[in-house]
């Protein structure tokens, strides 16, 4: 019986009744009321109805002015010759529109939502493939990709929600399209040893999204297709493989917060649908709660940004993620920490895109929000090689994050790097999402090959991080490791070993000591087989004002300040530098601390202290 994936007819009736329920419509910790969420969903659906087309491929050789694609009866996008995953955004947008229209119809009953969604679903079912035939190359395209996840999960959700509104012929058409263009390509590729769908290590978030789409598609076809049960069992095994192997026992996610959430959120949807549809539960897997701890610890003071190691966010940190996971844990499991995270970040005040269904389904303002002050203030995420240390959980506290772990996926060459936030401002920062070394369709004429190269170097390579350079050179694409971590009741210490990452060093150890509430001491021990010039780098945002005086360095932001004092080396040169590519979002500057004379052994000892202004 449909719908059954995420809600049934009784749930729909309950969602309608909540409009009149005072408990859901009074001021609360989440900052919004149920009626406001309902209104936003209808506004999103109305906006979708007004949009009749969208421009794609803009800035490419084939379509410099863009190609106008219908949103009423979306046709398969034309071929292109630009090496860029255009279909990821295109199909993600289509999936969002179909899901929101279907949701709006089952809640409000407005036929215009139904007819537009029906038109979109049936048109997309006419496409020859649900994966870009020109990506990554026309000669060797993927048989399935993130496009497939978006279309399969979006159409499966619409199929389930609107099942009674489709004719028998339309249901057959949708079912066949889901099988032939989504489920079978994913299954076949996942059975091929060595592919990124066979095992999650090669591309964790891609593996998770495609398998979640496969599972949701299979669950939507239970009772419709005799192979569906077999597909569901296959997906249970693949999901468990990801949870066991790609989520560390303490919640670490190898690709950082952005792509970590991109993996966890789809798998959560599959697991929720699995439990509702079959009664089989994977939701008590320890990975679920442990990822919550990752989200809590990496949230910056004030809740507006989070730690942005790997490809996540930008120079001012990354936006808080894990809205879906936290909403589920708070509303369904009654987790008070998760409710605090939602309240602190204000995530319920934002549009959840294709996840608006869960925003309204899991809205539960009655759960108490508890600040995690009873948790230890320091945590080592062993699998990823991250350590997070905080002075507390308030808006004026200090957070220090340290990284030395595997180099994989969306990683950077930044072993032994660290970042510092005080009062919600990144005083020492990470550049966030790297600029890949290839042209982007959005590039302006002044962004030439050399600027692209430099933007990549300063966002991915060691020189763009708070690390050490050796004769001006950084690390290779090799991992590091945490060799020591200890926490006390007044601070913590961590030691990272990046020796294998530096081709010209035999030893590269960094010890970072955090002493509450605001003191950080960093010591580097560096050894080589010949005399070298060593550089200690400290990056800040373009808004940070840097001053130097002798051995003292001051970085001032709007609400906070960082003071640093160079204890070693005894003979030192301190220089403030700016990035060599102006007028881009990666603008900023950094401090380079160098030994004056080359030596086979280098040592840096630097004391830092944060304060609120």
matplotlib code that plots the C-alpha trace (Angstrom):
import matplotlib.pyplot as plt

x = [0.0, 1.2, 2.5, 4.8, 8.4, 8.5, 4.8, 1.4, -2.1, -2.4, 0.8, -0.6, -3.8, -1.7, 0.5, -2.7, -4.1, -0.9, -1.7, -4.3, -2.2, -1.1, 1.9, 3.4, 2.6, 3.8, 7.4, 10.0, 13.7, 13.8, 12.9, 10.0, 6.5, 4.8, 2.5, 5.5, 7.1, 3.9, 3.7, 7.3, 6.6, 3.6, 5.6, 8.4, 5.8, 4.2, 7.6, 8.2, 5.0, 6.0, 9.3, 8.8, 12.4, 16.0, 19.2, 21.9, 25.4, 25.9, 29.5, 30.4, 31.8, 28.6, 26.2, 28.0, 24.7, 23.2, 20.6, 17.0, 15.6, 11.8, 10.8, 7.2, 8.2, 11.9, 13.7, 17.0, 19.8, 21.8, 25.3, 28.2, 31.9, 32.9, 34.4, 32.1, 29.4, 26.5, 23.9, 24.6, 23.1, 20.4, 19.1, 19.4, 17.2, 14.6, 14.6, 14.0, 11.1, 9.4, 9.6, 8.4, 5.5, 4.4, 4.7, 2.7, -0.1, -0.5, -0.6, -2.8, -4.6, -4.0, -4.3, -1.8, 1.0, 0.0, -0.2, 3.1, 4.8, 3.1, 4.3, 7.9, 8.0, 6.6, 8.9, 12.0, 11.0, 11.3, 15.0, 17.4, 19.7, 19.7, 23.4, 25.4, 26.7, 29.6, 30.9, 33.6, 34.4, 32.2, 34.5, 34.1, 31.1, 29.9, 26.9, 25.4, 26.4, 25.0, 22.5, 21.1, 20.8, 18.8, 16.4, 15.9, 15.2, 13.1, 10.9, 10.6, 9.4, 6.9, 5.8, 5.1, 3.4, 1.2, 0.7, -3.1, -3.1, -1.2, -3.0, -2.0, -0.2, 1.7, 2.7, 4.1, 6.0, 7.5, 8.4, 10.1, 12.1, 13.2, 14.4, 16.0, 17.6, 18.3, 18.2, 19.9, 22.7, 23.5, 23.3, 25.5, 28.2, 28.1, 28.7, 31.8, 34.9, 37.1, 34.5, 33.6, 30.1, 31.6, 33.5, 33.2, 36.9, 37.3, 34.5, 32.6, 29.9, 29.3, 28.9, 26.5, 24.3, 24.0, 23.3, 20.7, 19.0, 19.0, 17.6, 14.8, 13.9, 13.8, 11.6, 9.2, 8.7, 8.0, 4.8, 5.2, 8.2, 9.3, 13.0, 12.5, 13.0, 16.3, 17.4, 16.5, 18.6, 21.5, 21.3, 21.1, 24.5, 26.0, 24.7, 26.1, 29.4, 29.6, 28.6, 31.2, 34.0, 33.6, 32.2, 34.9, 34.0, 34.0, 32.1, 34.8, 34.0, 36.9, 35.7, 34.9, 31.6, 30.2, 30.7, 30.2, 26.7, 26.2, 26.8, 25.0, 21.7, 20.8, 21.6, 19.5, 16.5, 17.0, 17.2, 14.1, 12.2, 13.5, 12.3, 8.9, 8.4, 9.8, 10.3, 14.0, 16.0, 19.6, 19.0, 20.5, 23.9, 26.5, 27.6, 24.4, 25.0, 28.7, 28.3, 26.1, 29.1, 31.2, 28.6, 28.5, 32.2, 33.1, 30.4, 32.1, 31.2, 27.9, 26.7, 27.1, 30.0, 31.8, 35.3, 36.0, 38.9, 38.8, 36.4, 33.9, 32.8, 35.2, 37.7, 35.1, 34.3, 31.5, 27.8, 26.5, 25.4, 23.6, 20.2, 18.5, 20.4, 19.8, 16.1, 15.7, 17.6, 15.7, 12.2, 12.2, 14.8, 14.2, 17.9, 18.4, 21.9, 20.5, 17.8, 20.3, 22.3, 19.2, 18.4, 22.0, 22.5, 19.1, 18.8, 15.1, 15.0, 16.5, 15.0, 15.9, 15.5, 14.7, 14.5, 11.5, 9.5, 11.6, 11.7, 8.0, 7.7, 10.4, 9.5, 9.2, 9.5, 8.5, 12.0, 14.2, 17.4, 20.4, 23.7, 26.4, 28.3, 28.4, 30.4, 34.3, 35.5, 38.1, 37.6, 39.9, 38.3, 40.7, 39.6, 40.0, 42.9, 41.0, 41.2, 38.8, 39.4, 37.1, 37.0, 33.2, 30.0, 29.1, 29.2, 32.4, 34.4, 37.5, 37.7, 40.9, 40.9, 43.9, 44.3, 46.7, 45.1, 44.5, 44.7, 41.7, 38.7, 38.2, 41.3, 44.1, 47.8, 47.5, 48.8, 49.5, 47.4, 45.3, 42.6, 41.4, 38.0, 37.1, 33.7, 32.5, 35.4, 38.1, 41.4, 43.5, 41.6, 41.4, 40.5, 37.7, 36.6, 39.6, 39.6, 40.2, 42.8, 40.5, 38.3, 34.9, 31.9, 31.5, 35.0, 35.3, 37.7, 40.4, 40.7, 43.4, 45.4, 48.0, 45.4, 43.5, 46.8, 47.5, 44.0, 44.3, 47.7, 46.5, 43.3, 44.6, 48.3, 50.3, 51.1, 47.4, 47.2, 48.6, 51.4, 55.2, 57.0, 60.5, 62.5, 59.2, 57.8, 54.9, 53.6, 52.8, 49.4, 50.3, 48.5, 49.7, 48.7, 47.9, 50.5, 49.5, 46.3, 45.6, 42.9, 42.8, 40.4, 42.1, 43.2, 44.5, 47.6, 47.9, 50.9, 50.7, 53.3, 53.5, 57.0, 55.8, 54.1, 57.2, 59.5, 62.5, 62.1, 62.9, 60.9, 57.9, 56.3, 53.9, 52.7, 49.8, 48.8, 45.6, 45.3, 41.9, 40.5, 42.5, 46.1, 47.7, 51.3, 52.6, 56.0, 57.4, 60.4, 61.7, 64.7, 66.3, 69.4, 70.7, 70.3, 66.9, 64.9, 61.8, 58.6, 55.7, 52.5, 49.6, 46.5, 43.7, 40.6, 40.7, 38.9, 41.6, 44.0, 47.6, 50.2, 53.8, 56.2, 59.5, 58.5, 54.9, 52.0, 48.5, 45.5, 42.3, 38.8, 35.6, 34.9, 38.1, 41.9, 44.8, 48.2, 51.2, 54.8, 57.6, 59.9, 61.9, 63.8, 66.1, 67.0, 63.7, 62.2, 58.5, 56.7, 53.0, 52.0, 48.9, 47.6, 48.8, 45.4, 43.3, 39.5, 38.5, 36.7, 39.9, 41.4, 43.3, 46.7, 49.1, 52.1, 55.3, 57.8, 61.2, 64.5, 67.2, 69.9, 69.4, 69.8, 69.2, 67.1, 64.4, 62.3, 59.4, 57.9, 55.0, 52.6, 49.2, 46.4, 42.8, 40.6, 37.2, 37.4]
y = [0.0, 3.5, 5.8, 3.8, 5.0, 8.0, 8.5, 6.9, 8.2, 8.4, 10.5, 12.8, 13.4, 14.0, 16.6, 18.4, 18.4, 19.9, 23.2, 23.7, 22.2, 24.9, 22.8, 23.0, 26.6, 28.6, 30.1, 27.5, 26.7, 25.9, 29.4, 28.6, 27.2, 24.4, 26.7, 28.7, 25.5, 24.6, 28.0, 27.8, 24.5, 25.9, 28.9, 26.7, 24.7, 27.9, 29.2, 25.9, 26.3, 29.8, 28.6, 27.2, 26.7, 26.9, 27.8, 25.2, 24.8, 28.6, 29.6, 26.4, 26.2, 24.7, 27.1, 30.3, 31.9, 28.8, 26.3, 26.8, 23.5, 23.1, 22.5, 21.6, 18.6, 18.3, 16.8, 15.0, 17.7, 17.9, 16.5, 18.8, 18.9, 20.7, 18.4, 19.4, 17.4, 19.6, 16.9, 16.7, 20.2, 19.8, 16.5, 17.6, 20.6, 18.4, 16.0, 18.9, 20.2, 16.8, 16.0, 19.4, 19.4, 15.9, 16.9, 20.1, 18.1, 15.4, 18.1, 20.7, 18.8, 21.5, 19.9, 22.2, 20.7, 17.2, 17.9, 19.7, 16.8, 14.2, 16.0, 16.2, 12.5, 11.2, 13.3, 12.3, 8.7, 9.3, 10.1, 7.5, 7.5, 9.0, 9.7, 12.3, 10.5, 13.0, 12.7, 12.2, 11.9, 11.1, 8.1, 6.6, 7.9, 6.5, 4.2, 5.9, 8.8, 11.4, 12.3, 8.8, 9.1, 12.4, 11.2, 7.7, 8.9, 11.8, 9.8, 7.0, 9.4, 11.0, 7.6, 6.5, 9.7, 10.1, 6.4, 6.6, 9.6, 7.8, 5.6, 2.0, 2.7, 5.6, 3.4, 0.8, 3.4, 4.9, 1.5, 0.4, 3.6, 3.3, -0.3, 0.2, 3.6, 3.6, 0.3, -2.0, 0.4, 0.9, -2.8, -3.9, -1.3, -2.2, -5.9, -5.0, -5.4, -2.4, 0.2, 3.0, 1.4, -2.0, -0.7, 2.7, 3.5, 5.0, 7.6, 7.4, 10.0, 8.8, 5.2, 6.3, 8.4, 5.9, 3.0, 5.0, 5.8, 2.2, 1.2, 3.8, 2.8, -0.8, -0.1, 1.9, -1.2, -3.7, -5.5, -4.1, -6.1, -9.6, -8.7, -5.8, -7.9, -9.2, -5.7, -4.5, -7.3, -6.4, -2.7, -3.6, -5.3, -2.4, 0.2, -1.8, -2.0, 1.8, 2.3, -0.3, 0.8, 4.5, 5.9, 5.7, 4.1, 7.5, 9.2, 10.5, 10.9, 10.7, 13.4, 16.1, 17.6, 18.6, 15.3, 13.4, 14.8, 14.2, 10.5, 10.1, 12.0, 9.7, 6.6, 7.8, 8.2, 4.6, 3.2, 5.1, 3.9, 0.4, 0.3, 1.8, -0.6, -3.9, -3.5, -4.2, -1.6, -0.4, 2.9, 1.7, 1.3, 3.1, 5.2, 7.2, 8.5, 8.9, 11.1, 13.3, 13.7, 14.8, 17.5, 18.7, 19.0, 20.6, 23.3, 26.7, 28.9, 30.7, 27.9, 29.8, 27.8, 24.6, 23.1, 23.0, 20.5, 18.8, 20.1, 22.0, 25.6, 28.4, 30.6, 31.6, 27.9, 25.7, 26.0, 23.7, 20.4, 17.3, 18.9, 15.6, 13.5, 15.9, 16.3, 12.6, 12.1, 14.9, 14.2, 10.5, 9.5, 12.4, 13.3, 16.6, 17.3, 17.0, 19.5, 21.9, 21.6, 22.5, 25.4, 26.7, 26.6, 27.9, 25.2, 25.1, 28.7, 27.6, 25.9, 22.2, 21.8, 18.3, 17.4, 19.7, 16.5, 15.6, 19.2, 19.1, 15.4, 15.5, 18.9, 18.4, 21.5, 19.6, 18.0, 19.7, 21.3, 20.4, 22.1, 19.4, 20.9, 17.5, 16.0, 16.1, 19.2, 17.4, 14.5, 12.5, 11.2, 8.4, 7.2, 10.6, 11.9, 14.9, 16.3, 19.0, 20.9, 23.6, 25.8, 25.3, 25.4, 29.1, 31.8, 33.4, 30.2, 29.1, 26.0, 24.5, 21.7, 19.7, 17.3, 14.5, 11.5, 9.6, 11.4, 10.3, 11.5, 15.2, 15.6, 18.2, 18.0, 19.5, 17.0, 18.5, 21.6, 23.4, 26.1, 28.4, 30.0, 32.4, 34.0, 32.5, 34.0, 32.0, 33.7, 30.9, 29.4, 26.7, 27.6, 25.0, 23.7, 23.5, 25.0, 22.1, 22.7, 22.9, 25.6, 26.2, 27.3, 30.3, 31.5, 35.2, 36.2, 37.3, 33.8, 32.3, 29.0, 30.5, 31.9, 28.6, 26.9, 29.3, 29.1, 25.3, 25.5, 27.8, 25.9, 22.3, 22.3, 22.7, 26.4, 27.2, 25.7, 26.3, 23.8, 23.8, 24.3, 22.9, 25.0, 26.5, 23.0, 21.3, 17.7, 15.0, 13.3, 11.0, 10.7, 11.6, 10.2, 11.2, 9.5, 10.9, 12.4, 13.2, 15.3, 16.6, 18.7, 21.9, 21.2, 18.6, 17.8, 16.2, 15.1, 14.6, 12.8, 14.0, 12.6, 10.4, 13.3, 15.4, 14.0, 16.0, 15.3, 12.3, 13.7, 16.1, 16.0, 18.7, 18.9, 21.2, 21.9, 23.6, 25.1, 26.4, 28.8, 30.4, 29.4, 27.3, 26.2, 24.7, 22.9, 21.5, 19.2, 18.8, 16.8, 16.3, 14.8, 18.2, 21.9, 23.3, 26.4, 25.8, 28.0, 28.0, 29.3, 31.1, 31.8, 34.1, 35.5, 38.5, 40.5, 39.6, 42.5, 41.3, 43.2, 42.2, 43.7, 41.9, 38.3, 39.2, 38.7, 40.0, 39.0, 41.0, 40.3, 42.1, 40.3, 38.5, 38.7, 36.2, 37.1, 34.9, 35.0, 33.2, 31.6, 29.5, 29.7, 32.3, 33.9, 34.3, 36.3, 37.1, 38.2, 39.0, 37.8, 38.1, 35.5, 36.1, 36.2, 39.2, 39.7, 36.1, 34.6, 33.0, 36.4, 36.6, 36.8, 34.7, 35.0, 33.1, 32.5, 31.4, 30.4, 32.8, 30.2, 26.8, 23.8, 20.0, 20.3, 22.8, 23.7, 26.1, 26.9, 29.4, 30.4, 31.7, 33.2, 34.1, 36.8, 38.3, 42.0]
z = [0.0, -0.9, 0.4, 2.7, 2.4, 4.7, 5.7, 5.2, 5.0, 8.8, 9.0, 6.3, 8.3, 11.4, 9.6, 8.5, 12.1, 13.4, 11.7, 14.5, 17.3, 19.7, 20.9, 17.4, 16.8, 19.8, 20.1, 20.7, 20.7, 17.0, 16.1, 13.8, 14.2, 12.3, 10.4, 9.2, 7.9, 6.2, 4.6, 3.4, 1.7, -0.1, -1.1, -2.5, -4.5, -5.8, -6.8, -8.7, -10.6, -11.7, -13.0, -16.5, -17.5, -16.2, -18.0, -18.1, -19.6, -19.4, -20.1, -22.1, -25.6, -27.0, -25.2, -24.1, -23.4, -21.9, -22.9, -21.8, -20.4, -19.8, -16.2, -17.2, -19.4, -18.8, -21.8, -21.5, -21.6, -24.8, -25.1, -24.1, -24.4, -21.1, -18.5, -15.7, -13.8, -15.1, -14.6, -10.8, -10.3, -13.0, -11.7, -8.1, -8.9, -10.7, -7.8, -5.4, -7.5, -7.9, -4.2, -3.0, -5.5, -4.4, -0.7, -1.2, -3.0, -0.4, 2.3, 0.6, -2.2, -4.8, -8.2, -9.9, -7.7, -8.8, -12.5, -12.6, -10.7, -12.9, -16.0, -14.7, -13.6, -16.9, -19.0, -17.2, -17.6, -21.3, -21.1, -22.6, -19.5, -16.0, -15.9, -17.9, -21.1, -21.3, -17.7, -16.8, -20.6, -23.6, -24.3, -20.9, -19.1, -15.8, -16.2, -13.1, -11.0, -8.6, -11.3, -11.0, -7.2, -7.6, -10.3, -8.8, -5.3, -6.4, -8.7, -6.2, -3.6, -6.0, -7.2, -3.6, -2.5, -5.6, -6.3, -6.3, -8.7, -11.4, -13.9, -14.2, -17.5, -15.9, -12.9, -15.3, -17.2, -14.0, -12.6, -15.8, -16.0, -12.3, -12.9, -16.3, -15.9, -12.1, -10.3, -12.8, -13.8, -10.1, -9.2, -12.2, -11.4, -7.7, -8.6, -10.7, -8.5, -8.4, -9.0, -6.5, -6.1, -5.2, -2.2, -0.4, 0.0, -3.5, -3.3, 0.0, -0.6, -4.2, -2.9, -0.2, -2.4, -5.2, -2.8, -0.9, -4.2, -5.1, -1.8, -1.8, -5.4, -4.4, -1.4, -3.5, -5.7, -3.0, -4.1, -7.6, -8.7, -7.6, -7.6, -5.2, -2.0, -3.4, -4.2, -0.7, 0.9, -1.3, -0.3, 3.4, 3.0, 1.1, 3.7, 6.5, 4.7, 4.6, 8.2, 9.4, 7.2, 6.4, 9.7, 12.4, 15.7, 17.2, 14.4, 12.1, 8.4, 6.0, 3.6, 6.1, 7.2, 3.8, 2.0, 5.2, 5.5, 1.8, 2.5, 5.8, 4.9, 2.0, 3.9, 6.8, 4.4, 3.2, 6.7, 7.8, 4.8, 5.4, 9.0, 8.0, 5.1, 6.3, 10.0, 9.7, 11.6, 11.0, 12.9, 16.1, 14.4, 16.6, 13.6, 13.8, 17.3, 16.8, 13.7, 16.0, 18.2, 15.2, 14.4, 18.0, 18.6, 15.2, 15.6, 16.1, 19.1, 18.3, 16.0, 12.7, 11.1, 11.6, 11.1, 7.4, 6.9, 3.5, 0.8, 2.9, 2.9, 2.4, 4.3, 6.9, 7.8, 6.4, 7.2, 9.9, 8.3, 9.4, 9.6, 8.6, 11.1, 14.0, 13.2, 13.2, 16.4, 18.2, 16.9, 16.8, 19.4, 21.7, 21.7, 23.6, 22.3, 18.7, 19.6, 21.0, 17.7, 15.7, 18.0, 18.1, 14.4, 13.4, 10.7, 11.0, 9.7, 6.4, 3.3, 3.3, -0.4, -1.4, 2.3, 3.2, 3.6, 6.6, 7.9, 8.5, 9.4, 12.1, 13.5, 17.2, 19.4, 22.6, 22.9, 25.4, 24.0, 26.2, 25.8, 25.7, 28.7, 30.4, 27.6, 27.6, 25.9, 23.8, 21.4, 19.2, 16.0, 15.4, 12.0, 10.3, 12.5, 13.8, 17.3, 18.5, 21.7, 23.1, 26.2, 26.4, 24.4, 24.7, 22.0, 23.3, 23.8, 21.9, 19.6, 18.3, 15.6, 14.6, 11.7, 10.8, 9.1, 5.9, 2.5, 0.6, -1.4, -0.9, 1.3, 1.1, 1.7, 5.2, 7.7, 11.1, 10.3, 12.9, 13.0, 15.8, 16.3, 19.1, 19.5, 16.2, 14.2, 12.5, 13.6, 12.0, 9.2, 6.5, 2.9, 2.8, -0.5, -2.9, -6.4, -8.7, -11.4, -14.4, -16.0, -14.4, -16.5, -14.1, -14.6, -15.6, -18.4, -16.0, -14.5, -16.7, -16.4, -14.1, -11.8, -11.7, -10.8, -8.0, -6.7, -6.6, -4.9, -2.1, -1.4, -1.7, -1.1, 2.1, 1.4, 1.9, 5.4, 8.8, 8.3, 7.7, 4.4, 3.7, 1.2, 0.1, -0.7, 1.0, 1.4, -1.1, -1.2, 1.7, 5.1, 8.5, 11.9, 15.5, 17.7, 21.0, 22.5, 26.1, 27.7, 31.2, 33.2, 32.2, 28.6, 26.1, 24.1, 20.6, 18.6, 14.9, 12.7, 9.1, 8.4, 5.5, 3.9, 3.4, 0.7, 2.0, 5.8, 8.0, 10.9, 11.0, 14.5, 15.7, 19.3, 20.1, 23.7, 24.5, 28.0, 29.0, 28.5, 25.7, 25.4, 22.6, 22.4, 19.2, 18.8, 15.6, 15.4, 11.9, 10.7, 7.3, 5.8, 4.7, 5.6, 4.9, 5.2, 7.3, 7.3, 9.8, 8.2, 9.9, 7.7, 8.5, 6.6, 4.4, 7.2, 9.7, 10.5, 10.9, 12.8, 13.6, 16.1, 16.7, 17.6, 18.3, 15.9, 16.4, 14.3, 15.0, 13.9, 14.7, 18.0, 18.8, 18.8, 18.5, 19.9, 19.0, 20.3, 18.5, 21.2, 18.7, 16.5, 18.0, 14.7, 12.8, 9.9, 10.1, 7.0, 6.2, 2.7, 0.5, -1.9, -5.5, -7.1, -6.2, -6.7, -5.9, -3.0, -1.9, -1.1, 2.2, 3.8, 5.9, 8.1, 7.2, 10.1, 8.8, 10.3, 9.0, 8.4, 6.7, 9.1, 8.9, 12.1, 12.6, 15.7, 16.0, 19.4, 19.3, 22.0, 21.0, 23.0, 22.0, 23.6, 23.0, 22.2]

ax = plt.figure().add_subplot(projection="3d")
ax.plot(x, y, z, "-o")
ax.set_aspect("equal")
plt.show()
